[in-house]
């Protein structure tokens, strides 16, 4: 019996931390209008609140980008 590792995104991390660990998430951030320059040093949770985005949908999209759930 094998167990598959489930990779998740910790949306309390900064945008730059997530992109550094998972470069494939950059396309998701770009699609959502989040850049790594001005917003990159802020936690995803803060960026979501500031721009009134759907945080759950964004974090799900990021998790899908890295093959997580």
N, CA, C, O and CB atoms as a CASP TS submission, in Angstrom:
PFRMAT TS
TARGET T0000
AUTHOR 0000-0000-0000
METHOD Language model
MODEL 1
PARENT N/A
ATOM      1  N   UNK     1       0.843  -1.173   0.000  1.00  0.00           N
ATOM      2  CA  UNK     1       0.000   0.000   0.000  1.00  0.00           C
ATOM      3  C   UNK     1       0.892   1.242   0.000  1.00  0.00           C
ATOM      4  O   UNK     1       1.785   1.376   0.837  1.00  0.00           O
ATOM      5  CB  UNK     1      -0.961  -0.005   1.220  1.00  0.00           C
ATOM      6  N   UNK     2       0.644   2.136  -0.934  1.00  0.00           N
ATOM      7  CA  UNK     2       1.453   3.348  -1.005  1.00  0.00           C
ATOM      8  C   UNK     2       0.629   4.542  -0.555  1.00  0.00           C
ATOM      9  O   UNK     2      -0.591   4.583  -0.708  1.00  0.00           O
ATOM     10  CB  UNK     2       1.991   3.568  -2.435  1.00  0.00           C
ATOM     11  N   UNK     3       1.324   5.490  -0.007  1.00  0.00           N
ATOM     12  CA  UNK     3       0.659   6.726   0.389  1.00  0.00           C
ATOM     13  C   UNK     3       1.225   7.854  -0.440  1.00  0.00           C
ATOM     14  O   UNK     3       2.442   8.000  -0.564  1.00  0.00           O
ATOM     15  CB  UNK     3       0.833   7.009   1.907  1.00  0.00           C
ATOM     16  N   UNK     4       0.336   8.657  -1.009  1.00  0.00           N
ATOM     17  CA  UNK     4       0.770   9.790  -1.814  1.00  0.00           C
ATOM     18  C   UNK     4       0.882  11.017  -0.922  1.00  0.00           C
ATOM     19  O   UNK     4       0.025  11.275  -0.078  1.00  0.00           O
ATOM     20  CB  UNK     4      -0.209  10.050  -2.991  1.00  0.00           C
ATOM     21  N   UNK     5       1.939  11.750  -1.125  1.00  0.00           N
ATOM     22  CA  UNK     5       2.117  12.984  -0.362  1.00  0.00           C
ATOM     23  C   UNK     5       1.155  14.035  -0.899  1.00  0.00           C
ATOM     24  O   UNK     5       1.057  14.242  -2.109  1.00  0.00           O
ATOM     25  CB  UNK     5       3.592  13.489  -0.439  1.00  0.00           C
ATOM     26  N   UNK     6       0.463  14.681  -0.008  1.00  0.00           N
ATOM     27  CA  UNK     6      -0.443  15.747  -0.402  1.00  0.00           C
ATOM     28  C   UNK     6       0.266  17.066  -0.124  1.00  0.00           C
ATOM     29  O   UNK     6       0.658  17.357   1.006  1.00  0.00           O
ATOM     30  CB  UNK     6      -1.815  15.656   0.361  1.00  0.00           C
ATOM     31  N   UNK     7       0.416  17.842  -1.167  1.00  0.00           N
ATOM     32  CA  UNK     7       1.077  19.124  -1.042  1.00  0.00           C
ATOM     33  C   UNK     7       0.014  20.204  -0.916  1.00  0.00           C
ATOM     34  O   UNK     7      -0.929  20.251  -1.706  1.00  0.00           O
ATOM     35  CB  UNK     7       2.012  19.393  -2.249  1.00  0.00           C
ATOM     36  N   UNK     8       0.166  21.052   0.056  1.00  0.00           N
ATOM     37  CA  UNK     8      -0.775  22.146   0.239  1.00  0.00           C
ATOM     38  C   UNK     8      -0.025  23.464   0.248  1.00  0.00           C
ATOM     39  O   UNK     8       1.198  23.509   0.381  1.00  0.00           O
ATOM     40  CB  UNK     8      -1.582  21.969   1.539  1.00  0.00           C
ATOM     41  N   UNK     9      -0.779  24.516   0.107  1.00  0.00           N
ATOM     42  CA  UNK     9      -0.225  25.860   0.147  1.00  0.00           C
ATOM     43  C   UNK     9      -0.590  26.478   1.489  1.00  0.00           C
ATOM     44  O   UNK     9      -1.740  26.404   1.920  1.00  0.00           O
ATOM     45  CB  UNK     9      -0.749  26.731  -1.041  1.00  0.00           C
ATOM     46  N   UNK    10       0.377  27.080   2.138  1.00  0.00           N
ATOM     47  CA  UNK    10       0.137  27.792   3.388  1.00  0.00           C
ATOM     48  C   UNK    10      -0.043  29.267   3.030  1.00  0.00           C
ATOM     49  O   UNK    10       0.930  29.981   2.786  1.00  0.00           O
ATOM     50  CB  UNK    10       1.320  27.579   4.424  1.00  0.00           C
ATOM     51  N   UNK    11      -1.283  29.703   3.004  1.00  0.00           N
ATOM     52  CA  UNK    11      -1.573  31.071   2.566  1.00  0.00           C
ATOM     53  C   UNK    11      -1.237  32.125   3.610  1.00  0.00           C
ATOM     54  O   UNK    11      -1.521  33.306   3.411  1.00  0.00           O
ATOM     55  CB  UNK    11      -3.020  31.188   2.200  1.00  0.00           C
ATOM     56  N   UNK    12      -0.633  31.709   4.726  1.00  0.00           N
ATOM     57  CA  UNK    12      -0.105  32.693   5.666  1.00  0.00           C
ATOM     58  C   UNK    12       1.322  33.086   5.281  1.00  0.00           C
ATOM     59  O   UNK    12       1.892  34.016   5.851  1.00  0.00           O
ATOM     60  CB  UNK    12      -0.141  32.138   7.106  1.00  0.00           C
ATOM     61  N   UNK    13       1.893  32.370   4.308  1.00  0.00           N
ATOM     62  CA  UNK    13       3.229  32.705   3.808  1.00  0.00           C
ATOM     63  C   UNK    13       3.117  33.875   2.832  1.00  0.00           C
ATOM     64  O   UNK    13       2.040  34.173   2.316  1.00  0.00           O
ATOM     65  CB  UNK    13       3.898  31.469   3.117  1.00  0.00           C
ATOM     66  N   UNK    14       4.247  34.528   2.595  1.00  0.00           N
ATOM     67  CA  UNK    14       4.237  35.628   1.626  1.00  0.00           C
ATOM     68  C   UNK    14       4.164  35.070   0.214  1.00  0.00           C
ATOM     69  O   UNK    14       4.464  33.903  -0.040  1.00  0.00           O
ATOM     70  CB  UNK    14       5.492  36.523   1.790  1.00  0.00           C
ATOM     71  N   UNK    15       3.754  35.944  -0.691  1.00  0.00           N
ATOM     72  CA  UNK    15       3.696  35.574  -2.107  1.00  0.00           C
ATOM     73  C   UNK    15       5.073  35.096  -2.563  1.00  0.00           C
ATOM     74  O   UNK    15       5.186  34.067  -3.229  1.00  0.00           O
ATOM     75  CB  UNK    15       3.214  36.773  -2.977  1.00  0.00           C
ATOM     76  N   UNK    16       6.118  35.844  -2.205  1.00  0.00           N
ATOM     77  CA  UNK    16       7.471  35.482  -2.641  1.00  0.00           C
ATOM     78  C   UNK    16       7.931  34.143  -2.064  1.00  0.00           C
ATOM     79  O   UNK    16       8.633  33.396  -2.745  1.00  0.00           O
ATOM     80  CB  UNK    16       8.453  36.572  -2.244  1.00  0.00           C
ATOM     81  N   UNK    17       7.552  33.825  -0.823  1.00  0.00           N
ATOM     82  CA  UNK    17       7.919  32.537  -0.238  1.00  0.00           C
ATOM     83  C   UNK    17       7.277  31.394  -1.025  1.00  0.00           C
ATOM     84  O   UNK    17       7.919  30.380  -1.298  1.00  0.00           O
ATOM     85  CB  UNK    17       7.494  32.473   1.247  1.00  0.00           C
ATOM     86  N   UNK    18       6.020  31.568  -1.383  1.00  0.00           N
ATOM     87  CA  UNK    18       5.321  30.514  -2.122  1.00  0.00           C
ATOM     88  C   UNK    18       5.920  30.355  -3.514  1.00  0.00           C
ATOM     89  O   UNK    18       6.159  29.234  -3.963  1.00  0.00           O
ATOM     90  CB  UNK    18       3.814  30.827  -2.221  1.00  0.00           C
ATOM     91  N   UNK    19       6.162  31.472  -4.198  1.00  0.00           N
ATOM     92  CA  UNK    19       6.746  31.400  -5.547  1.00  0.00           C
ATOM     93  C   UNK    19       8.142  30.805  -5.501  1.00  0.00           C
ATOM     94  O   UNK    19       8.525  30.063  -6.405  1.00  0.00           O
ATOM     95  CB  UNK    19       6.794  32.793  -6.195  1.00  0.00           C
ATOM     96  N   UNK    20       8.906  31.115  -4.465  1.00  0.00           N
ATOM     97  CA  UNK    20      10.252  30.572  -4.325  1.00  0.00           C
ATOM     98  C   UNK    20      10.215  29.047  -4.177  1.00  0.00           C
ATOM     99  O   UNK    20      11.016  28.338  -4.786  1.00  0.00           O
ATOM    100  CB  UNK    20      10.959  31.208  -3.116  1.00  0.00           C
ATOM    101  N   UNK    21       9.289  28.558  -3.373  1.00  0.00           N
ATOM    102  CA  UNK    21       9.177  27.111  -3.152  1.00  0.00           C
ATOM    103  C   UNK    21       8.474  26.398  -4.293  1.00  0.00           C
ATOM    104  O   UNK    21       8.759  25.237  -4.585  1.00  0.00           O
ATOM    105  CB  UNK    21       8.439  26.839  -1.863  1.00  0.00           C
ATOM    106  N   UNK    22       7.546  27.108  -4.940  1.00  0.00           N
ATOM    107  CA  UNK    22       6.719  26.502  -5.995  1.00  0.00           C
ATOM    108  C   UNK    22       6.611  27.470  -7.172  1.00  0.00           C
ATOM    109  O   UNK    22       5.595  28.152  -7.308  1.00  0.00           O
ATOM    110  CB  UNK    22       5.296  26.135  -5.454  1.00  0.00           C
ATOM    111  N   UNK    23       7.627  27.546  -8.018  1.00  0.00           N
ATOM    112  CA  UNK    23       7.631  28.507  -9.127  1.00  0.00           C
ATOM    113  C   UNK    23       6.412  28.398 -10.045  1.00  0.00           C
ATOM    114  O   UNK    23       6.031  29.370 -10.698  1.00  0.00           O
ATOM    115  CB  UNK    23       8.878  28.322  -9.944  1.00  0.00           C
ATOM    116  N   UNK    24       5.812  27.224 -10.090  1.00  0.00           N
ATOM    117  CA  UNK    24       4.653  27.031 -10.950  1.00  0.00           C
ATOM    118  C   UNK    24       3.440  27.848 -10.497  1.00  0.00           C
ATOM    119  O   UNK    24       2.466  27.969 -11.240  1.00  0.00           O
ATOM    120  CB  UNK    24       4.292  25.567 -10.994  1.00  0.00           C
ATOM    121  N   UNK    25       3.491  28.406  -9.288  1.00  0.00           N
ATOM    122  CA  UNK    25       2.382  29.224  -8.798  1.00  0.00           C
ATOM    123  C   UNK    25       2.424  30.652  -9.343  1.00  0.00           C
ATOM    124  O   UNK    25       1.443  31.387  -9.224  1.00  0.00           O
ATOM    125  CB  UNK    25       2.397  29.258  -7.283  1.00  0.00           C
ATOM    126  N   UNK    26       3.538  31.045  -9.933  1.00  0.00           N
ATOM    127  CA  UNK    26       3.665  32.408 -10.449  1.00  0.00           C
ATOM    128  C   UNK    26       2.568  32.714 -11.467  1.00  0.00           C
ATOM    129  O   UNK    26       2.021  33.817 -11.467  1.00  0.00           O
ATOM    130  CB  UNK    26       5.047  32.611 -11.085  1.00  0.00           C
ATOM    131  N   UNK    27       2.243  31.768 -12.323  1.00  0.00           N
ATOM    132  CA  UNK    27       1.195  31.979 -13.329  1.00  0.00           C
ATOM    133  C   UNK    27      -0.161  32.224 -12.668  1.00  0.00           C
ATOM    134  O   UNK    27      -0.957  33.022 -13.163  1.00  0.00           O
ATOM    135  CB  UNK    27       1.108  30.767 -14.275  1.00  0.00           C
ATOM    136  N   UNK    28      -0.424  31.547 -11.565  1.00  0.00           N
ATOM    137  CA  UNK    28      -1.687  31.740 -10.849  1.00  0.00           C
ATOM    138  C   UNK    28      -1.731  33.141 -10.254  1.00  0.00           C
ATOM    139  O   UNK    28      -2.724  33.854 -10.406  1.00  0.00           O
ATOM    140  CB  UNK    28      -1.863  30.672  -9.738  1.00  0.00           C
ATOM    141  N   UNK    29      -0.666  33.534  -9.581  1.00  0.00           N
ATOM    142  CA  UNK    29      -0.626  34.880  -9.013  1.00  0.00           C
ATOM    143  C   UNK    29      -0.810  35.929 -10.100  1.00  0.00           C
ATOM    144  O   UNK    29      -1.551  36.894  -9.913  1.00  0.00           O
ATOM    145  CB  UNK    29       0.695  35.113  -8.270  1.00  0.00           C
ATOM    146  N   UNK    30      -0.147  35.750 -11.221  1.00  0.00           N
ATOM    147  CA  UNK    30      -0.257  36.698 -12.331  1.00  0.00           C
ATOM    148  C   UNK    30      -1.694  36.765 -12.837  1.00  0.00           C
ATOM    149  O   UNK    30      -2.218  37.851 -13.083  1.00  0.00           O
ATOM    150  CB  UNK    30       0.693  36.302 -13.478  1.00  0.00           C
ATOM    151  N   UNK    31      -2.327  35.616 -12.991  1.00  0.00           N
ATOM    152  CA  UNK    31      -3.712  35.574 -13.463  1.00  0.00           C
ATOM    153  C   UNK    31      -4.661  36.297 -12.507  1.00  0.00           C
ATOM    154  O   UNK    31      -5.681  36.839 -12.931  1.00  0.00           O
ATOM    155  CB  UNK    31      -4.162  34.126 -13.642  1.00  0.00           C
ATOM    156  N   UNK    32      -4.326  36.304 -11.231  1.00  0.00           N
ATOM    157  CA  UNK    32      -5.153  36.964 -10.220  1.00  0.00           C
ATOM    158  C   UNK    32      -4.749  38.419 -10.011  1.00  0.00           C
ATOM    159  O   UNK    32      -5.325  39.102  -9.164  1.00  0.00           O
ATOM    160  CB  UNK    32      -5.064  36.212  -8.902  1.00  0.00           C
ATOM    161  N   UNK    33      -3.770  38.902 -10.768  1.00  0.00           N
ATOM    162  CA  UNK    33      -3.344  40.292 -10.665  1.00  0.00           C
ATOM    163  C   UNK    33      -2.449  40.569  -9.471  1.00  0.00           C
ATOM    164  O   UNK    33      -2.355  41.708  -9.012  1.00  0.00           O
ATOM    165  CB  UNK    33      -4.536  41.174 -10.596  1.00  0.00           C
ATOM    166  N   UNK    34      -1.790  39.531  -8.966  1.00  0.00           N
ATOM    167  CA  UNK    34      -0.895  39.676  -7.813  1.00  0.00           C
ATOM    168  C   UNK    34       0.538  39.559  -8.315  1.00  0.00           C
ATOM    169  O   UNK    34       0.915  38.556  -8.920  1.00  0.00           O
ATOM    170  CB  UNK    34      -1.198  38.597  -6.706  1.00  0.00           C
ATOM    171  N   UNK    35       1.335  40.597  -8.058  1.00  0.00           N
ATOM    172  CA  UNK    35       2.721  40.547  -8.524  1.00  0.00           C
ATOM    173  C   UNK    35       3.670  40.225  -7.376  1.00  0.00           C
ATOM    174  O   UNK    35       3.300  40.271  -6.202  1.00  0.00           O
ATOM    175  CB  UNK    35       3.116  41.877  -9.177  1.00  0.00           C
ATOM    176  N   UNK    36       4.890  39.902  -7.745  1.00  0.00           N
ATOM    177  CA  UNK    36       5.894  39.553  -6.743  1.00  0.00           C
ATOM    178  C   UNK    36       6.731  40.769  -6.350  1.00  0.00           C
ATOM    179  O   UNK    36       7.626  40.668  -5.511  1.00  0.00           O
ATOM    180  CB  UNK    36       6.801  38.438  -7.267  1.00  0.00           C
ATOM    181  N   UNK    37       6.444  41.889  -6.946  1.00  0.00           N
ATOM    182  CA  UNK    37       7.188  43.101  -6.620  1.00  0.00           C
ATOM    183  C   UNK    37       6.553  43.796  -5.423  1.00  0.00           C
ATOM    184  O   UNK    37       7.048  43.693  -4.301  1.00  0.00           O
ATOM    185  CB  UNK    37       7.241  44.053  -7.832  1.00  0.00           C
ATOM    186  N   UNK    38       5.483  44.486  -5.662  1.00  0.00           N
ATOM    187  CA  UNK    38       4.840  45.270  -4.592  1.00  0.00           C
ATOM    188  C   UNK    38       4.118  44.382  -3.580  1.00  0.00           C
ATOM    189  O   UNK    38       4.160  44.653  -2.379  1.00  0.00           O
ATOM    190  CB  UNK    38       3.849  46.266  -5.194  1.00  0.00           C
ATOM    191  N   UNK    39       3.465  43.340  -4.047  1.00  0.00           N
ATOM    192  CA  UNK    39       2.717  42.471  -3.146  1.00  0.00           C
ATOM    193  C   UNK    39       3.499  41.272  -2.668  1.00  0.00           C
ATOM    194  O   UNK    39       3.038  40.542  -1.791  1.00  0.00           O
ATOM    195  CB  UNK    39       1.481  42.006  -3.811  1.00  0.00           C
ATOM    196  N   UNK    40       4.665  41.058  -3.222  1.00  0.00           N
ATOM    197  CA  UNK    40       5.431  39.857  -2.942  1.00  0.00           C
ATOM    198  C   UNK    40       5.877  39.662  -1.514  1.00  0.00           C
ATOM    199  O   UNK    40       6.042  38.526  -1.069  1.00  0.00           O
ATOM    200  CB  UNK    40       6.593  39.844  -3.782  1.00  0.00           C
ATOM    201  N   UNK    41       6.074  40.729  -0.792  1.00  0.00           N
ATOM    202  CA  UNK    41       6.540  40.633   0.579  1.00  0.00           C
ATOM    203  C   UNK    41       5.427  40.481   1.597  1.00  0.00           C
ATOM    204  O   UNK    41       5.681  40.409   2.799  1.00  0.00           O
ATOM    205  CB  UNK    41       7.341  41.827   0.910  1.00  0.00           C
ATOM    206  N   UNK    42       4.202  40.431   1.118  1.00  0.00           N
ATOM    207  CA  UNK    42       3.050  40.337   2.011  1.00  0.00           C
ATOM    208  C   UNK    42       2.490  38.920   2.022  1.00  0.00           C
ATOM    209  O   UNK    42       2.564  38.212   1.017  1.00  0.00           O
ATOM    210  CB  UNK    42       1.962  41.333   1.591  1.00  0.00           C
ATOM    211  N   UNK    43       1.929  38.504   3.157  1.00  0.00           N
ATOM    212  CA  UNK    43       1.273  37.193   3.192  1.00  0.00           C
ATOM    213  C   UNK    43       0.092  37.173   2.227  1.00  0.00           C
ATOM    214  O   UNK    43      -0.578  38.186   2.028  1.00  0.00           O
ATOM    215  CB  UNK    43       0.801  36.852   4.628  1.00  0.00           C
ATOM    216  N   UNK    44      -0.149  36.029   1.640  1.00  0.00           N
ATOM    217  CA  UNK    44      -1.263  35.886   0.701  1.00  0.00           C
ATOM    218  C   UNK    44      -2.566  36.322   1.368  1.00  0.00           C
ATOM    219  O   UNK    44      -3.392  36.986   0.742  1.00  0.00           O
ATOM    220  CB  UNK    44      -1.375  34.423   0.198  1.00  0.00           C
ATOM    221  N   UNK    45      -2.752  35.951   2.633  1.00  0.00           N
ATOM    222  CA  UNK    45      -3.976  36.328   3.350  1.00  0.00           C
ATOM    223  C   UNK    45      -4.175  37.843   3.363  1.00  0.00           C
ATOM    224  O   UNK    45      -5.300  38.316   3.205  1.00  0.00           O
ATOM    225  CB  UNK    45      -3.934  35.797   4.786  1.00  0.00           C
ATOM    226  N   UNK    46      -3.101  38.606   3.549  1.00  0.00           N
ATOM    227  CA  UNK    46      -3.191  40.064   3.574  1.00  0.00           C
ATOM    228  C   UNK    46      -3.498  40.629   2.191  1.00  0.00           C
ATOM    229  O   UNK    46      -4.285  41.567   2.063  1.00  0.00           O
ATOM    230  CB  UNK    46      -1.894  40.664   4.105  1.00  0.00           C
ATOM    231  N   UNK    47      -2.884  40.067   1.164  1.00  0.00           N
ATOM    232  CA  UNK    47      -3.125  40.512  -0.205  1.00  0.00           C
ATOM    233  C   UNK    47      -4.586  40.267  -0.579  1.00  0.00           C
ATOM    234  O   UNK    47      -5.221  41.109  -1.214  1.00  0.00           O
ATOM    235  CB  UNK    47      -2.180  39.784  -1.195  1.00  0.00           C
ATOM    236  N   UNK    48      -5.107  39.122  -0.185  1.00  0.00           N
ATOM    237  CA  UNK    48      -6.497  38.775  -0.468  1.00  0.00           C
ATOM    238  C   UNK    48      -7.437  39.790   0.183  1.00  0.00           C
ATOM    239  O   UNK    48      -8.376  40.272  -0.449  1.00  0.00           O
ATOM    240  CB  UNK    48      -6.814  37.347   0.033  1.00  0.00           C
ATOM    241  N   UNK    49      -7.176  40.106   1.439  1.00  0.00           N
ATOM    242  CA  UNK    49      -8.028  41.073   2.138  1.00  0.00           C
ATOM    243  C   UNK    49      -7.930  42.457   1.524  1.00  0.00           C
ATOM    244  O   UNK    49      -8.936  43.136   1.320  1.00  0.00           O
ATOM    245  CB  UNK    49      -7.655  41.139   3.609  1.00  0.00           C
ATOM    246  N   UNK    50      -6.721  42.856   1.238  1.00  0.00           N
ATOM    247  CA  UNK    50      -6.509  44.208   0.703  1.00  0.00           C
ATOM    248  C   UNK    50      -7.210  44.415  -0.635  1.00  0.00           C
ATOM    249  O   UNK    50      -7.752  45.487  -0.906  1.00  0.00           O
ATOM    250  CB  UNK    50      -5.021  44.481   0.544  1.00  0.00           C
ATOM    251  N   UNK    51      -7.192  43.377  -1.465  1.00  0.00           N
ATOM    252  CA  UNK    51      -7.770  43.492  -2.810  1.00  0.00           C
ATOM    253  C   UNK    51      -9.152  42.847  -2.917  1.00  0.00           C
ATOM    254  O   UNK    51      -9.706  42.721  -4.009  1.00  0.00           O
ATOM    255  CB  UNK    51      -6.838  42.858  -3.825  1.00  0.00           C
ATOM    256  N   UNK    52      -9.698  42.442  -1.774  1.00  0.00           N
ATOM    257  CA  UNK    52     -11.029  41.846  -1.705  1.00  0.00           C
ATOM    258  C   UNK    52     -11.201  40.691  -2.697  1.00  0.00           C
ATOM    259  O   UNK    52     -12.152  40.650  -3.477  1.00  0.00           O
ATOM    260  CB  UNK    52     -12.083  42.907  -1.966  1.00  0.00           C
ATOM    261  N   UNK    53     -10.257  39.766  -2.639  1.00  0.00           N
ATOM    262  CA  UNK    53     -10.283  38.585  -3.495  1.00  0.00           C
ATOM    263  C   UNK    53     -10.884  37.407  -2.735  1.00  0.00           C
ATOM    264  O   UNK    53     -10.989  37.436  -1.509  1.00  0.00           O
ATOM    265  CB  UNK    53      -8.862  38.240  -3.996  1.00  0.00           C
ATOM    266  N   UNK    54     -11.271  36.390  -3.460  1.00  0.00           N
ATOM    267  CA  UNK    54     -11.773  35.153  -2.854  1.00  0.00           C
ATOM    268  C   UNK    54     -10.567  34.321  -2.437  1.00  0.00           C
ATOM    269  O   UNK    54      -9.978  33.614  -3.255  1.00  0.00           O
ATOM    270  CB  UNK    54     -12.704  34.353  -3.848  1.00  0.00           C
ATOM    271  N   UNK    55     -10.205  34.409  -1.165  1.00  0.00           N
ATOM    272  CA  UNK    55      -9.008  33.739  -0.660  1.00  0.00           C
ATOM    273  C   UNK    55      -9.050  32.242  -0.803  1.00  0.00           C
ATOM    274  O   UNK    55      -8.038  31.625  -1.136  1.00  0.00           O
ATOM    275  CB  UNK    55      -8.801  34.081   0.765  1.00  0.00           C
ATOM    276  N   UNK    56     -10.192  31.643  -0.559  1.00  0.00           N
ATOM    277  CA  UNK    56     -10.313  30.190  -0.667  1.00  0.00           C
ATOM    278  C   UNK    56     -10.090  29.741  -2.105  1.00  0.00           C
ATOM    279  O   UNK    56      -9.402  28.752  -2.355  1.00  0.00           O
ATOM    280  CB  UNK    56     -11.691  29.721  -0.171  1.00  0.00           C
ATOM    281  N   UNK    57     -10.679  30.478  -3.054  1.00  0.00           N
ATOM    282  CA  UNK    57     -10.508  30.132  -4.469  1.00  0.00           C
ATOM    283  C   UNK    57      -9.054  30.300  -4.904  1.00  0.00           C
ATOM    284  O   UNK    57      -8.520  29.470  -5.640  1.00  0.00           O
ATOM    285  CB  UNK    57     -11.423  31.000  -5.348  1.00  0.00           C
ATOM    286  N   UNK    58      -8.420  31.374  -4.448  1.00  0.00           N
ATOM    287  CA  UNK    58      -7.017  31.594  -4.800  1.00  0.00           C
ATOM    288  C   UNK    58      -6.135  30.489  -4.233  1.00  0.00           C
ATOM    289  O   UNK    58      -5.305  29.930  -4.950  1.00  0.00           O
ATOM    290  CB  UNK    58      -6.544  32.961  -4.290  1.00  0.00           C
ATOM    291  N   UNK    59      -6.306  30.174  -2.968  1.00  0.00           N
ATOM    292  CA  UNK    59      -5.481  29.129  -2.357  1.00  0.00           C
ATOM    293  C   UNK    59      -5.729  27.773  -3.004  1.00  0.00           C
ATOM    294  O   UNK    59      -4.803  26.972  -3.137  1.00  0.00           O
ATOM    295  CB  UNK    59      -5.755  29.045  -0.856  1.00  0.00           C
ATOM    296  N   UNK    60      -6.961  27.511  -3.406  1.00  0.00           N
ATOM    297  CA  UNK    60      -7.260  26.267  -4.132  1.00  0.00           C
ATOM    298  C   UNK    60      -6.569  26.252  -5.493  1.00  0.00           C
ATOM    299  O   UNK    60      -6.032  25.223  -5.905  1.00  0.00           O
ATOM    300  CB  UNK    60      -8.784  26.098  -4.312  1.00  0.00           C
ATOM    301  N   UNK    61      -6.579  27.381  -6.191  1.00  0.00           N
ATOM    302  CA  UNK    61      -5.905  27.462  -7.488  1.00  0.00           C
ATOM    303  C   UNK    61      -4.402  27.266  -7.341  1.00  0.00           C
ATOM    304  O   UNK    61      -3.770  26.620  -8.175  1.00  0.00           O
ATOM    305  CB  UNK    61      -6.194  28.808  -8.157  1.00  0.00           C
ATOM    306  N   UNK    62      -3.831  27.828  -6.273  1.00  0.00           N
ATOM    307  CA  UNK    62      -2.402  27.647  -6.026  1.00  0.00           C
ATOM    308  C   UNK    62      -2.092  26.186  -5.731  1.00  0.00           C
ATOM    309  O   UNK    62      -1.104  25.646  -6.229  1.00  0.00           O
ATOM    310  CB  UNK    62      -1.937  28.535  -4.861  1.00  0.00           C
ATOM    311  N   UNK    63      -2.928  25.547  -4.924  1.00  0.00           N
ATOM    312  CA  UNK    63      -2.718  24.137  -4.596  1.00  0.00           C
ATOM    313  C   UNK    63      -2.823  23.272  -5.845  1.00  0.00           C
ATOM    314  O   UNK    63      -2.046  22.332  -6.014  1.00  0.00           O
ATOM    315  CB  UNK    63      -3.734  23.671  -3.543  1.00  0.00           C
ATOM    316  N   UNK    64      -3.771  23.577  -6.717  1.00  0.00           N
ATOM    317  CA  UNK    64      -3.909  22.821  -7.965  1.00  0.00           C
ATOM    318  C   UNK    64      -2.688  22.997  -8.851  1.00  0.00           C
ATOM    319  O   UNK    64      -2.269  22.059  -9.529  1.00  0.00           O
ATOM    320  CB  UNK    64      -5.166  23.255  -8.720  1.00  0.00           C
ATOM    321  N   UNK    65      -2.117  24.192  -8.848  1.00  0.00           N
ATOM    322  CA  UNK    65      -0.936  24.461  -9.673  1.00  0.00           C
ATOM    323  C   UNK    65       0.249  23.591  -9.279  1.00  0.00           C
ATOM    324  O   UNK    65       1.084  23.251 -10.118  1.00  0.00           O
ATOM    325  CB  UNK    65      -0.550  25.925  -9.571  1.00  0.00           C
ATOM    326  N   UNK    66       0.320  23.236  -8.013  1.00  0.00           N
ATOM    327  CA  UNK    66       1.441  22.401  -7.572  1.00  0.00           C
ATOM    328  C   UNK    66       1.042  20.928  -7.429  1.00  0.00           C
ATOM    329  O   UNK    66       1.811  20.103  -6.935  1.00  0.00           O
ATOM    330  CB  UNK    66       1.985  22.919  -6.241  1.00  0.00           C
ATOM    331  N   UNK    67      -0.164  20.628  -7.869  1.00  0.00           N
ATOM    332  CA  UNK    67      -0.608  19.236  -7.837  1.00  0.00           C
ATOM    333  C   UNK    67      -1.154  18.800  -6.490  1.00  0.00           C
ATOM    334  O   UNK    67      -1.291  17.605  -6.229  1.00  0.00           O
ATOM    335  CB  UNK    67       0.519  18.341  -8.217  1.00  0.00           C
ATOM    336  N   UNK    68      -1.465  19.756  -5.640  1.00  0.00           N
ATOM    337  CA  UNK    68      -2.034  19.434  -4.323  1.00  0.00           C
ATOM    338  C   UNK    68      -3.537  19.434  -4.353  1.00  0.00           C
ATOM    339  O   UNK    68      -4.164  19.488  -5.411  1.00  0.00           O
ATOM    340  CB  UNK    68      -1.551  20.414  -3.276  1.00  0.00           C
ATOM    341  N   UNK    69      -4.101  19.372  -3.162  1.00  0.00           N
ATOM    342  CA  UNK    69      -5.562  19.377  -3.039  1.00  0.00           C
ATOM    343  C   UNK    69      -5.994  20.445  -2.082  1.00  0.00           C
ATOM    344  O   UNK    69      -7.190  20.612  -1.841  1.00  0.00           O
ATOM    345  CB  UNK    69      -6.084  18.018  -2.579  1.00  0.00           C
TER
END
